[in-house]
Amino acid sequence: MKKILVINNDFDTMALLKTWLERKTYEVKYTGNQEEVPEIVKEFRPELVIVDVLQKDVAEQLKENEKTRSVPVLLMTGYTLKQMNSPVPADDTIEKPFNLPLLEKKIERLIQRTA
């Protein structure tokens, strides 16, 4: 079973995303606490990390760390890419509200890269 870590402060979004991902047969952990991320990544060893844009510094840390830079990061955002005005520290982005078929394709593509 493929593992996904979701990092978001909006617990309603996390709970819905977790339920949906588990129905798609992924093992899911989630947190809103950025300080927990390094330990969770080390122990859980996710094939994908989904991060809210408001916590993009976590994505930056994952991509800068030699041990975690190969883990794909999918950045969730309520902004369009044009509105973000800065480089995106992620392998891909998905705009909220989610288009679930598109989200599923992006997740599958990113996880397949690590297989």
C-alpha positions, 0 to 999 in steps of 0.5 A: 500500500502506497503512503501519503503524508498530508500537511495542512492546518485545515483539519476539515480538508485533511479529514476529507482528503484522508477519507478519500485517499483511504478509499483509493487504498492509500495509507495516509497520515496527516498533521497540521504541525510543521515541527512534526514533519521531519519525524513523521517522514523519517518513520512513515516514509511516504511516497508522496507529501501533499502540502498546503501552500500556507505551509510551503516552507515545509515543502522547501525544507523537504526539497532542500534536505538530501534525505527527502528531496526525492520524495514528490511534493504536491502543493495544494493552493487556493491561488492560481499559479499566476497569483503565487508570484514566487517559485513553487517548492514542489513537483506539482500543484493542485488548485482548490477546490479540487478536481478529484479526477485531476487530483487522482491523476497527479497523485498516481503520476507522482507516486509512480515516479518513485516506484 
